[in-house]
Amino acid sequence: MSILTFLAVGLIAGWLAGQVMKGGGYGVVGDIILGVVGAYLGSWIFGMLGVVAGGTIGTIVVATIGAIVLVFLTRLIKKN
């Protein structure tokens, strides 16, 4: 995956996670970071479950789910 595709997937996944979690976006840089870290988290979660996602859409879905989990966990930690 090229660096531009990698950043675009991160941006889309981070933005989608912000919309799903009702927190809005986190800015372009925040969305990219959230999406990239979410992609790693999502691929780890899906790998543990034995699910493999292929293609750009599958990558965006996995990254978005990982980013949603990441936002949920950070909000849990932030509350305490």
Jmol script that loads the backbone (N, CA, C; Angstrom):
load data "model"
ATOM      1  N   MET A   1       0.850  -1.168   0.000  1.00  0.00           N
ATOM      2  CA  MET A   1       0.000   0.000   0.000  1.00  0.00           C
ATOM      3  C   MET A   1       0.903   1.240   0.000  1.00  0.00           C
ATOM      4  N   SER A   2       0.601   2.185  -0.866  1.00  0.00           N
ATOM      5  CA  SER A   2       1.411   3.395  -0.924  1.00  0.00           C
ATOM      6  C   SER A   2       1.125   4.273   0.288  1.00  0.00           C
ATOM      7  N   ILE A   3       2.010   5.190   0.551  1.00  0.00           N
ATOM      8  CA  ILE A   3       1.876   6.058   1.715  1.00  0.00           C
ATOM      9  C   ILE A   3       0.632   6.945   1.597  1.00  0.00           C
ATOM     10  N   LEU A   4       0.318   7.386   0.379  1.00  0.00           N
ATOM     11  CA  LEU A   4      -0.880   8.214   0.199  1.00  0.00           C
ATOM     12  C   LEU A   4      -2.151   7.408   0.457  1.00  0.00           C
ATOM     13  N   THR A   5      -2.185   6.169   0.005  1.00  0.00           N
ATOM     14  CA  THR A   5      -3.334   5.302   0.267  1.00  0.00           C
ATOM     15  C   THR A   5      -3.442   5.025   1.754  1.00  0.00           C
ATOM     16  N   PHE A   6      -2.305   4.776   2.382  1.00  0.00           N
ATOM     17  CA  PHE A   6      -2.248   4.515   3.817  1.00  0.00           C
ATOM     18  C   PHE A   6      -2.815   5.690   4.598  1.00  0.00           C
ATOM     19  N   LEU A   7      -2.412   6.903   4.244  1.00  0.00           N
ATOM     20  CA  LEU A   7      -2.908   8.104   4.918  1.00  0.00           C
ATOM     21  C   LEU A   7      -4.386   8.352   4.622  1.00  0.00           C
ATOM     22  N   ALA A   8      -4.801   8.084   3.383  1.00  0.00           N
ATOM     23  CA  ALA A   8      -6.213   8.268   3.024  1.00  0.00           C
ATOM     24  C   ALA A   8      -7.102   7.304   3.797  1.00  0.00           C
ATOM     25  N   VAL A   9      -6.675   6.049   3.904  1.00  0.00           N
ATOM     26  CA  VAL A   9      -7.441   5.066   4.680  1.00  0.00           C
ATOM     27  C   VAL A   9      -7.501   5.496   6.141  1.00  0.00           C
ATOM     28  N   GLY A  10      -6.388   5.961   6.678  1.00  0.00           N
ATOM     29  CA  GLY A  10      -6.358   6.440   8.059  1.00  0.00           C
ATOM     30  C   GLY A  10      -7.288   7.617   8.273  1.00  0.00           C
ATOM     31  N   LEU A  11      -7.295   8.548   7.342  1.00  0.00           N
ATOM     32  CA  LEU A  11      -8.160   9.724   7.436  1.00  0.00           C
ATOM     33  C   LEU A  11      -9.631   9.323   7.390  1.00  0.00           C
ATOM     34  N   ILE A  12      -9.986   8.468   6.441  1.00  0.00           N
ATOM     35  CA  ILE A  12     -11.374   8.030   6.310  1.00  0.00           C
ATOM     36  C   ILE A  12     -11.815   7.254   7.546  1.00  0.00           C
ATOM     37  N   ALA A  13     -10.985   6.332   7.998  1.00  0.00           N
ATOM     38  CA  ALA A  13     -11.334   5.511   9.163  1.00  0.00           C
ATOM     39  C   ALA A  13     -11.455   6.366  10.420  1.00  0.00           C
ATOM     40  N   GLY A  14     -10.546   7.298  10.622  1.00  0.00           N
ATOM     41  CA  GLY A  14     -10.616   8.177  11.785  1.00  0.00           C
ATOM     42  C   GLY A  14     -11.845   9.062  11.762  1.00  0.00           C
ATOM     43  N   TRP A  15     -12.160   9.594  10.591  1.00  0.00           N
ATOM     44  CA  TRP A  15     -13.345  10.442  10.466  1.00  0.00           C
ATOM     45  C   TRP A  15     -14.610   9.626  10.725  1.00  0.00           C
ATOM     46  N   LEU A  16     -14.696   8.434  10.132  1.00  0.00           N
ATOM     47  CA  LEU A  16     -15.857   7.575  10.339  1.00  0.00           C
ATOM     48  C   LEU A  16     -16.019   7.203  11.812  1.00  0.00           C
ATOM     49  N   ALA A  17     -14.918   6.896  12.468  1.00  0.00           N
ATOM     50  CA  ALA A  17     -14.981   6.553  13.895  1.00  0.00           C
ATOM     51  C   ALA A  17     -15.487   7.736  14.709  1.00  0.00           C
ATOM     52  N   GLY A  18     -15.038   8.932  14.373  1.00  0.00           N
ATOM     53  CA  GLY A  18     -15.513  10.132  15.061  1.00  0.00           C
ATOM     54  C   GLY A  18     -17.005  10.348  14.859  1.00  0.00           C
ATOM     55  N   GLN A  19     -17.497  10.051  13.661  1.00  0.00           N
ATOM     56  CA  GLN A  19     -18.926  10.204  13.381  1.00  0.00           C
ATOM     57  C   GLN A  19     -19.753   9.147  14.103  1.00  0.00           C
ATOM     58  N   VAL A  20     -19.278   7.917  14.105  1.00  0.00           N
ATOM     59  CA  VAL A  20     -20.007   6.826  14.757  1.00  0.00           C
ATOM     60  C   VAL A  20     -20.058   7.030  16.265  1.00  0.00           C
ATOM     61  N   MET A  21     -18.965   7.498  16.834  1.00  0.00           N
ATOM     62  CA  MET A  21     -18.891   7.664  18.291  1.00  0.00           C
ATOM     63  C   MET A  21     -19.458   9.007  18.746  1.00  0.00           C
ATOM     64  N   LYS A  22     -20.103   9.744  17.881  1.00  0.00           N
ATOM     65  CA  LYS A  22     -20.798  10.998  18.200  1.00  0.00           C
ATOM     66  C   LYS A  22     -19.891  12.076  18.776  1.00  0.00           C
ATOM     67  N   GLY A  23     -18.598  11.962  18.538  1.00  0.00           N
ATOM     68  CA  GLY A  23     -17.693  12.972  19.051  1.00  0.00           C
ATOM     69  C   GLY A  23     -17.256  13.947  17.979  1.00  0.00           C
ATOM     70  N   GLY A  24     -17.700  13.725  16.755  1.00  0.00           N
ATOM     71  CA  GLY A  24     -17.238  14.537  15.651  1.00  0.00           C
ATOM     72  C   GLY A  24     -15.829  14.145  15.262  1.00  0.00           C
ATOM     73  N   GLY A  25     -15.245  14.872  14.369  1.00  0.00           N
ATOM     74  CA  GLY A  25     -13.891  14.589  13.938  1.00  0.00           C
ATOM     75  C   GLY A  25     -12.874  15.116  14.926  1.00  0.00           C
ATOM     76  N   TYR A  26     -11.642  14.747  14.719  1.00  0.00           N
ATOM     77  CA  TYR A  26     -10.548  15.181  15.593  1.00  0.00           C
ATOM     78  C   TYR A  26      -9.552  16.040  14.824  1.00  0.00           C
ATOM     79  N   GLY A  27      -9.969  16.599  13.713  1.00  0.00           N
ATOM     80  CA  GLY A  27      -9.072  17.344  12.855  1.00  0.00           C
ATOM     81  C   GLY A  27      -8.384  16.384  11.899  1.00  0.00           C
ATOM     82  N   VAL A  28      -7.806  16.905  10.847  1.00  0.00           N
ATOM     83  CA  VAL A  28      -7.199  16.060   9.827  1.00  0.00           C
ATOM     84  C   VAL A  28      -6.081  15.199  10.407  1.00  0.00           C
ATOM     85  N   VAL A  29      -5.173  15.803  11.141  1.00  0.00           N
ATOM     86  CA  VAL A  29      -4.046  15.053  11.704  1.00  0.00           C
ATOM     87  C   VAL A  29      -4.541  14.053  12.750  1.00  0.00           C
ATOM     88  N   GLY A  30      -5.461  14.474  13.606  1.00  0.00           N
ATOM     89  CA  GLY A  30      -6.014  13.579  14.623  1.00  0.00           C
ATOM     90  C   GLY A  30      -6.757  12.405  14.004  1.00  0.00           C
ATOM     91  N   ASP A  31      -7.524  12.675  12.938  1.00  0.00           N
ATOM     92  CA  ASP A  31      -8.236  11.602  12.249  1.00  0.00           C
ATOM     93  C   ASP A  31      -7.273  10.610  11.612  1.00  0.00           C
ATOM     94  N   ILE A  32      -6.204  11.101  11.017  1.00  0.00           N
ATOM     95  CA  ILE A  32      -5.216  10.216  10.397  1.00  0.00           C
ATOM     96  C   ILE A  32      -4.552   9.346  11.457  1.00  0.00           C
ATOM     97  N   ILE A  33      -4.133   9.966  12.558  1.00  0.00           N
ATOM     98  CA  ILE A  33      -3.475   9.200  13.628  1.00  0.00           C
ATOM     99  C   ILE A  33      -4.445   8.173  14.207  1.00  0.00           C
ATOM    100  N   LEU A  34      -5.670   8.594  14.472  1.00  0.00           N
ATOM    101  CA  LEU A  34      -6.683   7.682  15.001  1.00  0.00           C
ATOM    102  C   LEU A  34      -6.938   6.528  14.032  1.00  0.00           C
ATOM    103  N   GLY A  35      -7.034   6.826  12.759  1.00  0.00           N
ATOM    104  CA  GLY A  35      -7.275   5.792  11.752  1.00  0.00           C
ATOM    105  C   GLY A  35      -6.115   4.833  11.597  1.00  0.00           C
ATOM    106  N   VAL A  36      -4.890   5.349  11.626  1.00  0.00           N
ATOM    107  CA  VAL A  36      -3.713   4.490  11.476  1.00  0.00           C
ATOM    108  C   VAL A  36      -3.559   3.577  12.689  1.00  0.00           C
ATOM    109  N   VAL A  37      -3.675   4.141  13.884  1.00  0.00           N
ATOM    110  CA  VAL A  37      -3.581   3.318  15.094  1.00  0.00           C
ATOM    111  C   VAL A  37      -4.768   2.348  15.150  1.00  0.00           C
ATOM    112  N   GLY A  38      -5.929   2.824  14.734  1.00  0.00           N
ATOM    113  CA  GLY A  38      -7.101   1.961  14.671  1.00  0.00           C
ATOM    114  C   GLY A  38      -6.934   0.824  13.681  1.00  0.00           C
ATOM    115  N   ALA A  39      -6.231   1.082  12.576  1.00  0.00           N
ATOM    116  CA  ALA A  39      -5.976   0.028  11.599  1.00  0.00           C
ATOM    117  C   ALA A  39      -5.119  -1.074  12.203  1.00  0.00           C
ATOM    118  N   TYR A  40      -4.098  -0.684  12.942  1.00  0.00           N
ATOM    119  CA  TYR A  40      -3.267  -1.690  13.615  1.00  0.00           C
ATOM    120  C   TYR A  40      -4.070  -2.461  14.656  1.00  0.00           C
ATOM    121  N   LEU A  41      -4.860  -1.745  15.447  1.00  0.00           N
ATOM    122  CA  LEU A  41      -5.680  -2.392  16.465  1.00  0.00           C
ATOM    123  C   LEU A  41      -6.729  -3.301  15.820  1.00  0.00           C
ATOM    124  N   GLY A  42      -7.385  -2.797  14.778  1.00  0.00           N
ATOM    125  CA  GLY A  42      -8.402  -3.583  14.081  1.00  0.00           C
ATOM    126  C   GLY A  42      -7.829  -4.821  13.421  1.00  0.00           C
ATOM    127  N   SER A  43      -6.656  -4.689  12.806  1.00  0.00           N
ATOM    128  CA  SER A  43      -6.050  -5.872  12.171  1.00  0.00           C
ATOM    129  C   SER A  43      -5.635  -6.893  13.222  1.00  0.00           C
ATOM    130  N   TRP A  44      -5.209  -6.432  14.394  1.00  0.00           N
ATOM    131  CA  TRP A  44      -4.858  -7.357  15.476  1.00  0.00           C
ATOM    132  C   TRP A  44      -6.112  -8.077  15.979  1.00  0.00           C
ATOM    133  N   ILE A  45      -7.199  -7.318  16.196  1.00  0.00           N
ATOM    134  CA  ILE A  45      -8.451  -7.910  16.680  1.00  0.00           C
ATOM    135  C   ILE A  45      -8.986  -8.925  15.673  1.00  0.00           C
ATOM    136  N   PHE A  46      -9.060  -8.521  14.403  1.00  0.00           N
ATOM    137  CA  PHE A  46      -9.582  -9.419  13.385  1.00  0.00           C
ATOM    138  C   PHE A  46      -8.661 -10.617  13.172  1.00  0.00           C
ATOM    139  N   GLY A  47      -7.351 -10.421  13.315  1.00  0.00           N
ATOM    140  CA  GLY A  47      -6.401 -11.530  13.212  1.00  0.00           C
ATOM    141  C   GLY A  47      -6.608 -12.547  14.324  1.00  0.00           C
ATOM    142  N   MET A  48      -6.883 -12.058  15.531  1.00  0.00           N
ATOM    143  CA  MET A  48      -7.149 -12.960  16.653  1.00  0.00           C
ATOM    144  C   MET A  48      -8.434 -13.759  16.433  1.00  0.00           C
ATOM    145  N   LEU A  49      -9.385 -13.154  15.719  1.00  0.00           N
ATOM    146  CA  LEU A  49     -10.642 -13.836  15.423  1.00  0.00           C
ATOM    147  C   LEU A  49     -10.550 -14.731  14.189  1.00  0.00           C
ATOM    148  N   GLY A  50      -9.444 -14.627  13.468  1.00  0.00           N
ATOM    149  CA  GLY A  50      -9.257 -15.441  12.269  1.00  0.00           C
ATOM    150  C   GLY A  50      -9.956 -14.902  11.038  1.00  0.00           C
ATOM    151  N   VAL A  51     -10.301 -13.609  11.060  1.00  0.00           N
ATOM    152  CA  VAL A  51     -10.989 -12.976   9.937  1.00  0.00           C
ATOM    153  C   VAL A  51      -9.974 -12.166   9.141  1.00  0.00           C
ATOM    154  N   VAL A  52      -9.996 -12.333   7.821  1.00  0.00           N
ATOM    155  CA  VAL A  52      -9.085 -11.592   6.953  1.00  0.00           C
ATOM    156  C   VAL A  52      -9.915 -10.707   6.035  1.00  0.00           C
ATOM    157  N   ALA A  53      -9.643  -9.411   6.046  1.00  0.00           N
ATOM    158  CA  ALA A  53     -10.344  -8.474   5.171  1.00  0.00           C
ATOM    159  C   ALA A  53      -9.429  -8.137   4.006  1.00  0.00           C
ATOM    160  N   GLY A  54      -9.989  -8.102   2.818  1.00  0.00           N
ATOM    161  CA  GLY A  54      -9.186  -7.801   1.640  1.00  0.00           C
ATOM    162  C   GLY A  54      -9.676  -6.553   0.936  1.00  0.00           C
ATOM    163  N   GLY A  55      -8.808  -5.940   0.190  1.00  0.00           N
ATOM    164  CA  GLY A  55      -9.157  -4.770  -0.599  1.00  0.00           C
ATOM    165  C   GLY A  55      -9.192  -3.494   0.222  1.00  0.00           C
ATOM    166  N   THR A  56      -9.394  -2.409  -0.476  1.00  0.00           N
ATOM    167  CA  THR A  56      -9.406  -1.104   0.174  1.00  0.00           C
ATOM    168  C   THR A  56     -10.620  -0.943   1.083  1.00  0.00           C
ATOM    169  N   ILE A  57     -11.779  -1.393   0.633  1.00  0.00           N
ATOM    170  CA  ILE A  57     -12.990  -1.264   1.451  1.00  0.00           C
ATOM    171  C   ILE A  57     -12.854  -2.096   2.724  1.00  0.00           C
ATOM    172  N   GLY A  58     -12.346  -3.306   2.600  1.00  0.00           N
ATOM    173  CA  GLY A  58     -12.133  -4.155   3.776  1.00  0.00           C
ATOM    174  C   GLY A  58     -11.153  -3.532   4.743  1.00  0.00           C
ATOM    175  N   THR A  59     -10.112  -2.914   4.204  1.00  0.00           N
ATOM    176  CA  THR A  59      -9.121  -2.236   5.038  1.00  0.00           C
ATOM    177  C   THR A  59      -9.749  -1.062   5.773  1.00  0.00           C
ATOM    178  N   ILE A  60     -10.586  -0.303   5.087  1.00  0.00           N
ATOM    179  CA  ILE A  60     -11.254   0.834   5.722  1.00  0.00           C
ATOM    180  C   ILE A  60     -12.199   0.348   6.820  1.00  0.00           C
ATOM    181  N   VAL A  61     -12.921  -0.736   6.567  1.00  0.00           N
ATOM    182  CA  VAL A  61     -13.839  -1.273   7.573  1.00  0.00           C
ATOM    183  C   VAL A  61     -13.080  -1.728   8.813  1.00  0.00           C
ATOM    184  N   VAL A  62     -11.998  -2.476   8.604  1.00  0.00           N
ATOM    185  CA  VAL A  62     -11.193  -2.969   9.732  1.00  0.00           C
ATOM    186  C   VAL A  62     -10.587  -1.794  10.500  1.00  0.00           C
ATOM    187  N   ALA A  63     -10.050  -0.811   9.784  1.00  0.00           N
ATOM    188  CA  ALA A  63      -9.451   0.357  10.434  1.00  0.00           C
ATOM    189  C   ALA A  63     -10.499   1.152  11.200  1.00  0.00           C
ATOM    190  N   THR A  64     -11.692   1.273  10.643  1.00  0.00           N
ATOM    191  CA  THR A  64     -12.758   2.008  11.316  1.00  0.00           C
ATOM    192  C   THR A  64     -13.183   1.309  12.590  1.00  0.00           C
ATOM    193  N   ILE A  65     -13.353  -0.003  12.530  1.00  0.00           N
ATOM    194  CA  ILE A  65     -13.728  -0.750  13.727  1.00  0.00           C
ATOM    195  C   ILE A  65     -12.638  -0.636  14.791  1.00  0.00           C
ATOM    196  N   GLY A  66     -11.385  -0.740  14.383  1.00  0.00           N
ATOM    197  CA  GLY A  66     -10.283  -0.567  15.327  1.00  0.00           C
ATOM    198  C   GLY A  66     -10.262   0.827  15.927  1.00  0.00           C
ATOM    199  N   ALA A  67     -10.532   1.843  15.110  1.00  0.00           N
ATOM    200  CA  ALA A  67     -10.553   3.221  15.605  1.00  0.00           C
ATOM    201  C   ALA A  67     -11.724   3.441  16.558  1.00  0.00           C
ATOM    202  N   ILE A  68     -12.868   2.815  16.288  1.00  0.00           N
ATOM    203  CA  ILE A  68     -14.017   2.915  17.191  1.00  0.00           C
ATOM    204  C   ILE A  68     -13.672   2.306  18.540  1.00  0.00           C
ATOM    205  N   VAL A  69     -13.036   1.147  18.519  1.00  0.00           N
ATOM    206  CA  VAL A  69     -12.608   0.505  19.770  1.00  0.00           C
ATOM    207  C   VAL A  69     -11.625   1.414  20.502  1.00  0.00           C
ATOM    208  N   LEU A  70     -10.704   2.017  19.763  1.00  0.00           N
ATOM    209  CA  LEU A  70      -9.715   2.908  20.356  1.00  0.00           C
ATOM    210  C   LEU A  70     -10.379   4.127  21.000  1.00  0.00           C
ATOM    211  N   VAL A  71     -11.340   4.738  20.316  1.00  0.00           N
ATOM    212  CA  VAL A  71     -12.057   5.889  20.882  1.00  0.00           C
ATOM    213  C   VAL A  71     -12.818   5.468  22.131  1.00  0.00           C
ATOM    214  N   PHE A  72     -13.471   4.318  22.084  1.00  0.00           N
ATOM    215  CA  PHE A  72     -14.214   3.810  23.238  1.00  0.00           C
ATOM    216  C   PHE A  72     -13.282   3.620  24.435  1.00  0.00           C
ATOM    217  N   LEU A  73     -12.128   2.997  24.211  1.00  0.00           N
ATOM    218  CA  LEU A  73     -11.181   2.751  25.303  1.00  0.00           C
ATOM    219  C   LEU A  73     -10.616   4.047  25.863  1.00  0.00           C
ATOM    220  N   THR A  74     -10.295   4.993  24.995  1.00  0.00           N
ATOM    221  CA  THR A  74      -9.746   6.262  25.492  1.00  0.00           C
ATOM    222  C   THR A  74     -10.794   7.043  26.273  1.00  0.00           C
ATOM    223  N   ARG A  75     -12.045   6.963  25.866  1.00  0.00           N
ATOM    224  CA  ARG A  75     -13.103   7.637  26.624  1.00  0.00           C
ATOM    225  C   ARG A  75     -13.328   6.979  27.972  1.00  0.00           C
ATOM    226  N   LEU A  76     -13.191   5.656  28.028  1.00  0.00           N
ATOM    227  CA  LEU A  76     -13.297   4.943  29.299  1.00  0.00           C
ATOM    228  C   LEU A  76     -12.199   5.372  30.256  1.00  0.00           C
ATOM    229  N   ILE A  77     -10.986   5.460  29.741  1.00  0.00           N
ATOM    230  CA  ILE A  77      -9.834   5.838  30.564  1.00  0.00           C
ATOM    231  C   ILE A  77      -9.956   7.303  30.979  1.00  0.00           C
ATOM    232  N   LYS A  78     -10.416   8.130  30.075  1.00  0.00           N
ATOM    233  CA  LYS A  78     -10.528   9.558  30.329  1.00  0.00           C
ATOM    234  C   LYS A  78     -11.553   9.876  31.423  1.00  0.00           C
ATOM    235  N   LYS A  79     -12.621   9.061  31.520  1.00  0.00           N
ATOM    236  CA  LYS A  79     -13.658   9.280  32.532  1.00  0.00           C
ATOM    237  C   LYS A  79     -13.129   9.075  33.938  1.00  0.00           C
ATOM    238  N   ASN A  80     -12.215   8.154  34.094  1.00  0.00           N
ATOM    239  CA  ASN A  80     -11.713   7.827  35.449  1.00  0.00           C
ATOM    240  C   ASN A  80     -10.693   8.801  35.850  1.00  0.00           C
TER     241      ASN A  80
END
end "model"
wireframe off; spacefill off
backbone 0.3
color backbone group
